[in-house]
Amino acid sequence: MSRRKTERLLNLVICLLATHRPLSAEQIRQAVPGYDPDNDEAFQRMFERDKNELREIGIPIEVHKDPWDDDPGYRIVRESYELPEITLEHDEAAVIGLAAQVWQRASLAEAASGALLKLRAGGVRADLSPSPLELRVDTRDPAFPTLWEAVRDRRAVTFGYRRATGESVLTRVVEPWGVVSRRGRWYVVGHDRDRGASRVFRLSRVVGAVTPIGRPGSVTVPEGVDLRAMVSFQEMGVERTALIRVRRGTCLGLRRSAQAVRSGPDGWDEAELTFSDPEWLAGWIASLGSDAVVVEPPDAREAVIRRLKGALQ
């Protein structure tokens, strides 16, 4: 929505809220900036569109028919427009406070802080006292904000997606149903138009920008769909075995998780580690620096190299 249109709609709401009696279309035309003062037909079309858009977002514009006047009048009754008083139980307020803490370092931090401020202004106390537990949601994936907005707006998206078993990047057109976090990783679940079926996409494999397509509201989420169950099933995957060279005397955590560790030449040991997601494995091995090297399989080795090159850049 353009800035000019936003200002016009806001001015229209203020005008209809402030009036004590219904205003005719001509009176609104003179009072609200942004309407064409000369072209009657253009004004009528714009005014009708504005009324419909305001009603679609829940603003109740009333129409009054005066038997002594040919033109109808319009107004917004303040009692119908205002929200009722917000009352929350102690446990409900605690949940809101906890949710705001979760999003404190995420891309929704500003919105969460604004929501808490409004609740406090309305007299609602949300518990933000210090706690021995610190909850955070990590949404550093660049694709997260756009995908979250697409889910909110019920809008399809297109993006490049790197396959788990190689460097190839395919273009996907997806109708997103939800964004889900599981075990520190983020996924978008939705309908893949090219495959004609539901699919789960891991955000860390999204390449480049996510582009919204189509009109907002065009995506329908099926009733009863269990997004978390779909992500859990996808995450299980097929287990494989990676062969990793580990510098002797280092990487104790990896050694404990390995199925087998045997001595190797030149001060290195060889560890066999099961995995199902090359990207997950690459993140772990890359964090170990020069003390661990993936020998095989090739896709896991390439994923580590890609991580290290990205850190270097």
Disulfide bonds with the S-S distance in Angstrom:
none
